[in-house]
Amino acid sequence: MMRFSLRVFRLRNPAQYVALAFTVGVAVGAGLLALPVSREGPGSASFIQAVFTATSAVCVTGLTVVDTRTYWSGAGQAVILGLIQVGGFGIMTLASLLGLLVARRLGLRTRLTAQAETKTLGLGDVRRVLLGVAAFSLAFESITAIILTGRLATEYDEPFGQAVYHGVFHAVSAFNNAGFSLYSDNLVGFATDPVISITIALAVIVGGLGFPVLFELRRELLTPSTWTLHTRIVVWATGLLLVAGTAAVTAFEWSNPKTLGPLSIPGKLLAGFFQGVQPRTAGFNSLDYSEMNETTWLVTDMLMFIGGAPAGTAGGIKVTTFAVLAFMVIAEVRGDPDVHVHHRRIPPGSQRQALSIAVLGMFAVTTGTLTLLAVSGENLARVLFETVSAFSTVGLSTGITADLPSSGQAILIVLMFLGRVGTITLASALALRARPRLYRRPEERPIIG
């Protein structure tokens, strides 16, 4: 009987190690945040506050049930910052890198696990990718932190030590698409500051492209004809969604007296661009989302659900999934037997994976929305926004997160975890389950439509 039990609970898929690692990360983070030293003031955080914040940080979401600036002490904020960095980098990726640095070698199981999390194409590339990911992440975060520190110290008269702390925290949060801020109004106070807004927006965009794309662009930025199909899809889809998101937010909020209305035209364009970037799964806001029009919420819902690129810090179903589905529809409308993109054919396996991830994502959002509606009493538009934001690990909110009952916050915890870990596990599991079949069954067509 004991032997049978061990077989049942044995981890057979490398992606399962990723899920287990994130679970352990959340547990450790919640334990640290529950300590009295992590809270500003007497007492300690409640269980739900600690678990929610730890999950949001490890899953680089950014949803909060308390004010990060005033509720958590310096120690608590440091824990959150560490969880963001570990979660964005990838817990198993980080563990593999540490093992590589200490032992100077990687075992087969470690390479398989790191490959599942980083989406490395070959086992021989894992070592190079791990070192490249670490170097690029630290370098880009450092540059972003330097720019933010200089701006905060010179233009906002923050003491240099505080400016450094705020600069580093927001640089890490931005590059990892987390959306945590040390300002009580998030970044509303910087809505018309081009240096702060554009720096953070660029960090969000770069972090959301995914490391394979970043490495390829570093080598072949000026020769797009040599880009792989994956890089082409990510770059073009990201650019299209950024333009569409910016245009939609700016147009729908242009005359809203509680958001873009009072700003000058340059200020409106800057704030519209910033908020068009954030649904890429970052979660910062320079405008008050609780005062936005429901049309803007719906557009943001769609952008958040799509998310960023695979093998990066972004969430959502990913732009490649969305693009493959779009090309499948185009091929079907044209009557083409195959799906072609840039003179390349998308294999049926990739099509099925994209469809499976999208459908299961919609199922998770629908189920979460229905359950949250039942326990919260909030209206559909706000609940849907919150659910999509949690599942897509974005962190934008219409302001209802802290007011939800504990059961509602527990639902968001599950959605955040599924959004960050579930897509990795599902995509890897689908790829590993692919196997040739030596026979085909008789064909019969059901009536469609």
C-alpha positions in Angstrom: 0.0 0.0 0.0 2.8 2.4 0.9 4.5 1.7 -2.5 1.3 2.4 -4.3 0.9 5.8 -2.5 4.4 6.8 -3.4 3.7 6.1 -7.0 0.5 8.1 -6.9 2.3 11.2 -5.6 5.4 10.9 -7.6 6.1 13.9 -9.9 6.3 12.6 -13.4 6.3 15.8 -15.4 9.1 18.4 -15.1 6.4 21.1 -15.1 4.9 19.6 -12.0 8.2 20.6 -10.2 7.5 24.2 -11.3 4.0 24.1 -9.7 5.4 22.6 -6.5 8.2 25.2 -6.4 5.7 28.1 -6.7 3.5 26.5 -4.0 6.5 26.3 -1.7 7.4 29.9 -2.6 4.0 31.2 -1.7 4.1 29.3 1.6 7.5 30.6 2.6 6.5 34.2 1.5 3.3 34.0 3.4 5.1 32.8 6.5 7.5 35.7 6.4 4.8 38.3 5.8 2.8 36.9 8.7 5.7 37.7 11.1 5.1 40.8 13.3 8.3 42.4 12.0 6.8 42.5 8.4 3.9 44.7 9.4 4.1 48.5 10.1 2.5 48.9 13.6 1.4 46.5 16.3 0.3 42.9 15.6 0.9 40.8 12.5 -0.9 40.4 9.2 -3.9 38.1 9.0 -3.6 34.7 7.3 -5.5 35.8 4.2 -3.6 39.1 3.9 -0.3 37.2 4.1 -1.2 34.5 1.7 -2.9 36.9 -0.8 0.1 39.3 -0.8 2.6 36.4 -1.1 0.7 34.8 -4.0 0.3 38.2 -5.8 4.1 38.8 -5.4 5.3 35.3 -6.4 2.9 35.2 -9.3 4.0 38.8 -10.3 0.4 40.0 -10.3 0.2 43.1 -8.2 -3.3 42.8 -6.7 -3.3 44.0 -3.1 -5.7 43.8 -0.2 -3.7 46.3 1.9 -1.7 49.4 1.0 1.8 48.2 0.4 3.4 51.5 1.5 1.6 52.0 4.8 0.7 48.5 5.9 4.0 46.7 5.4 7.2 47.6 7.2 10.5 47.9 5.5 11.1 44.2 6.2 7.7 43.3 4.7 8.4 45.4 1.6 11.8 43.7 1.2 10.1 40.3 1.4 7.6 41.4 -1.3 10.4 42.7 -3.5 12.3 39.4 -3.1 9.2 37.4 -4.0 8.6 39.5 -7.1 12.2 38.9 -8.3 12.1 35.2 -7.6 8.6 34.8 -9.1 9.4 36.8 -12.2 12.7 35.1 -12.8 11.2 31.7 -12.1 11.7 29.7 -8.9 13.0 26.6 -10.7 15.0 28.7 -13.0 16.6 30.5 -10.0 17.2 27.2 -8.3 18.8 25.7 -11.4 21.0 28.8 -11.8 22.2 28.6 -8.2 23.0 24.9 -8.7 24.9 25.8 -11.8 26.9 28.4 -10.0 27.7 26.2 -7.0 28.3 22.8 -8.7 29.1 24.2 -12.2 26.9 21.5 -13.8 23.3 20.6 -14.2 21.7 17.2 -13.9 19.2 15.9 -16.5 16.2 16.4 -14.2 17.3 20.0 -13.4 17.7 20.7 -17.0 14.3 19.3 -17.9 12.7 21.4 -15.1 14.5 24.6 -16.2 13.6 23.9 -19.8 9.9 23.6 -18.9 9.9 27.0 -17.1 12.1 28.9 -19.5 10.7 27.4 -22.7 14.3 26.6 -23.9 14.2 24.8 -27.2 16.9 22.3 -26.5 18.5 20.8 -23.4 21.9 21.9 -24.6 20.7 25.5 -24.5 19.6 25.5 -20.8 23.0 26.5 -19.3 23.5 29.4 -21.7 19.9 30.6 -21.3 20.0 30.5 -17.5 23.1 32.7 -17.4 21.7 35.0 -20.1 18.4 35.4 -18.3 20.2 36.3 -15.1 22.6 38.8 -16.7 19.9 40.5 -18.9 17.4 40.8 -16.0 19.9 42.3 -13.6 21.3 44.7 -16.2 18.0 46.0 -17.4 16.6 46.4 -13.9 19.8 48.3 -12.9 19.5 50.7 -15.8 15.8 51.3 -15.0 16.5 51.8 -11.3 19.2 54.4 -12.1 16.9 56.4 -14.3 14.0 56.3 -11.7 16.4 57.1 -8.8 17.7 60.2 -10.6 14.3 61.5 -11.5 12.9 61.0 -8.0 15.9 62.6 -6.3 16.1 65.6 -8.6 12.5 66.4 -9.5 10.6 65.2 -6.5 13.0 66.1 -3.8 13.1 62.6 -2.3 16.1 61.9 0.0 18.7 60.0 -2.0 18.4 56.8 0.0 14.6 56.8 -0.4 14.9 57.6 -4.1 17.3 54.6 -4.5 14.9 52.3 -2.6 11.9 53.5 -4.6 13.8 53.3 -7.8 15.0 49.7 -7.3 11.6 48.5 -6.0 9.7 50.0 -9.0 12.4 48.8 -11.5 12.1 45.2 -10.3 8.3 45.5 -10.2 8.1 46.9 -13.7 10.5 44.5 -15.4 8.8 41.5 -13.8 5.4 42.9 -14.8 4.3 42.9 -11.1 2.6 46.3 -10.7 3.4 46.6 -7.0 4.1 50.3 -6.0 5.3 52.0 -2.8 3.0 54.9 -3.4 -0.5 54.7 -2.0 -2.0 56.0 -5.3 0.2 53.7 -7.3 1.7 56.0 -10.1 -1.2 58.5 -10.4 1.1 61.2 -9.1 3.4 60.6 -12.1 0.6 60.6 -14.8 2.1 63.5 -16.8 5.8 62.8 -16.0 7.3 61.5 -19.3 10.5 60.2 -17.7 8.8 58.1 -15.0 6.0 56.9 -17.2 8.0 56.0 -20.3 10.8 54.3 -18.3 8.4 52.1 -16.5 6.3 51.4 -19.6 9.5 50.4 -21.5 10.5 48.1 -18.7 7.1 46.5 -18.8 7.2 46.0 -22.5 10.7 44.5 -22.5 9.9 42.2 -19.6 6.8 41.0 -21.4 8.5 40.1 -24.7 10.0 36.9 -23.2 13.7 36.0 -23.0 13.9 33.9 -26.2 12.7 37.0 -28.2 15.0 39.3 -26.3 18.1 37.2 -27.0 17.3 36.9 -30.6 16.6 40.7 -31.0 20.0 41.4 -29.2 21.7 39.4 -32.0 19.6 40.2 -35.0 17.7 43.4 -34.2 18.5 45.0 -37.6 17.9 42.0 -39.7 14.2 41.1 -39.2 14.3 38.8 -42.3 16.3 36.3 -40.2 14.0 36.3 -37.2 12.3 33.1 -36.2 8.6 32.8 -36.6 8.1 33.0 -32.9 9.9 36.3 -32.7 8.0 37.7 -35.6 4.7 36.8 -34.1 5.6 38.2 -30.7 6.9 41.5 -32.0 4.1 42.2 -34.5 1.3 41.0 -32.2 2.8 43.0 -29.3 3.1 46.2 -31.4 -0.4 45.8 -32.7 -2.0 45.3 -29.3 0.0 48.2 -27.8 -1.3 50.6 -30.5 -4.8 49.2 -30.2 -4.8 49.4 -26.4 -3.4 53.0 -26.4 -5.9 54.2 -29.0 -8.9 52.6 -27.2 -8.0 53.9 -23.7 -7.2 57.4 -25.0 -10.4 57.6 -27.1 -12.8 56.2 -24.5 -11.4 58.3 -21.6 -10.6 61.5 -23.5 -13.5 63.5 -22.1 -13.9 61.6 -18.8 -13.6 64.4 -16.1 -12.3 61.8 -13.6 -9.4 60.4 -15.7 -8.0 62.0 -18.9 -10.4 64.9 -19.1 -8.5 67.5 -16.9 -5.1 66.8 -18.5 -3.5 68.7 -21.4 -3.3 67.0 -24.8 0.3 65.8 -24.3 -0.7 64.6 -20.8 -3.7 62.7 -22.2 -1.5 61.0 -24.9 1.1 60.1 -22.3 -1.3 58.7 -19.8 -3.3 56.9 -22.5 -0.1 55.3 -23.7 0.9 54.3 -20.2 -2.5 52.7 -19.5 -2.4 51.0 -23.0 0.8 49.3 -22.0 -0.2 48.1 -18.5 -2.7 45.4 -19.6 0.3 43.6 -21.0 0.1 42.2 -17.4 2.0 44.9 -15.5 -0.7 46.4 -13.3 0.6 49.9 -12.7 -1.9 52.7 -13.0 -1.5 56.4 -13.5 -5.2 56.8 -13.8 -8.0 55.8 -11.4 -9.5 52.6 -12.9 -12.5 52.8 -10.5 -13.5 56.0 -12.4 -13.1 54.7 -15.9 -15.9 53.9 -18.3 -17.1 50.3 -18.6 -16.1 50.4 -22.3 -12.5 50.9 -21.2 -12.9 48.1 -18.7 -14.0 45.7 -21.4 -11.2 46.6 -23.7 -8.8 46.2 -20.8 -10.3 42.8 -20.0 -9.5 41.6 -23.6 -6.0 42.9 -23.5 -5.3 41.4 -20.1 -6.6 38.0 -21.1 -4.3 38.0 -24.1 -1.3 39.1 -22.0 2.3 39.1 -23.1 4.8 36.6 -24.6 5.8 33.2 -23.4 9.0 32.5 -21.4 9.0 36.0 -19.9 7.4 37.7 -16.9 4.0 38.3 -18.5 0.8 36.4 -17.9 -2.4 35.8 -19.9 -2.9 33.2 -22.5 0.0 34.8 -24.4 0.2 36.7 -27.6 1.4 33.7 -29.6 -1.7 31.7 -28.5 -3.9 34.6 -29.6 -2.0 35.0 -32.9 -2.2 31.2 -33.7 -5.9 31.2 -33.1 -6.4 34.3 -35.3 -4.4 32.6 -38.1 -6.5 29.5 -37.7 -9.7 31.5 -38.2 -8.2 33.2 -41.3 -7.2 29.9 -42.8 -10.6 28.4 -42.2 -12.3 31.5 -43.8 -10.1 31.1 -46.8 -10.6 27.4 -47.0 -6.9 26.6 -46.7 -6.2 23.1 -45.4 -3.1 24.3 -43.5 -2.3 27.4 -41.3 0.5 29.4 -42.9 2.3 32.3 -41.3 5.2 34.1 -43.0 5.7 31.2 -45.4 5.8 28.7 -42.5 3.2 26.1 -41.6 1.9 25.9 -38.1 1.7 22.2 -37.1 -1.6 20.8 -35.9 -0.2 20.1 -32.5 0.6 23.8 -31.9 -2.9 24.6 -33.0 -4.5 22.2 -30.6 -2.3 23.5 -27.7 -3.3 27.1 -28.5 -7.0 26.2 -28.6 -6.8 24.1 -25.4 -5.0 26.9 -23.4 -7.5 29.6 -24.6 -10.6 27.4 -23.9 -9.3 26.4 -20.4 -8.4 30.0 -19.7 -12.0 31.1 -20.6 -13.3 28.4 -18.4 -11.2 29.5 -15.5 -12.3 33.2 -15.9 -15.9 32.2 -16.3 -16.0 29.9 -13.3 -14.1 32.5 -11.2 -16.4 35.3 -12.3 -19.6 33.3 -11.4 -18.2 32.2 -8.0 -17.0 35.7 -7.2 -20.4 37.2 -8.2 -22.1 34.8 -5.8 -20.0 35.7 -2.8 -19.3 39.4 -3.3 -22.5 41.1 -4.3 -20.5 43.4 -6.7 -21.7 44.1 -10.3 -20.6 42.0 -13.3 -18.3 44.5 -14.9 -16.2 45.0 -11.8 -16.1 41.3 -10.9 -15.1 40.3 -14.5 -12.4 42.9 -14.5 -11.0 41.6 -11.2 -11.2 38.0 -12.3 -9.4 38.5 -15.6 -6.8 40.7 -13.9 -6.1 37.9 -11.4 -6.0 35.0 -13.9 -3.8 37.0 -16.3 -1.5 38.1 -13.4 -2.0 41.8 -14.3 -2.9 43.4 -11.0 -5.1 46.2 -12.3 -8.3 46.7 -10.2 -11.4 48.8 -10.1 -10.9 49.1 -6.3 -12.9 46.2 -5.0 -10.1 43.8 -4.0 -9.8 44.9 -0.4 -13.5 45.0 0.1 -14.1 41.4 -1.0 -14.9 38.8 1.6 -12.2 36.3 2.5 -13.9 33.7 0.3 -13.7 36.1 -2.6 -10.1 36.9 -2.0 -9.4 33.1 -1.8 -10.9 32.8 -5.3 -8.5 35.4 -6.6 -5.6 33.6 -4.9 -6.5 30.5 -6.8 -6.8 32.4 -10.1 -3.5 34.1 -9.7 -1.8 30.8 -9.0 -3.5 29.2 -12.0 -2.7 32.1 -14.2 1.0 32.1 -13.4 1.7 28.3 -13.0 -1.2 26.7 -14.7 -0.3 27.9 -18.2 3.3 26.7 -17.8 2.2 23.3 -16.5 -0.5 22.9 -19.1 1.6 23.9 -22.1 4.5 21.7 -21.1 2.2 18.8 -20.3 0.5 19.1 -23.7 3.8 19.1 -25.4 5.1 16.1 -23.5 2.0 14.1 -24.1 2.3 14.4 -27.8 3.1 10.9 -29.3 2.7 9.2 -32.7 -0.3 6.9 -33.2 0.0 4.0 -35.6 -3.6 4.0 -36.6 -6.5 6.4 -37.4 -10.1 5.8 -36.7 -12.9 6.1 -39.3 -13.9 9.7 -40.0 -17.4 11.0 -39.3 -18.4 14.7 -39.4 -20.8 16.3 -36.8 -22.8 19.3 -37.8 -20.9 22.5 -36.9 -22.7 25.8 -36.6 
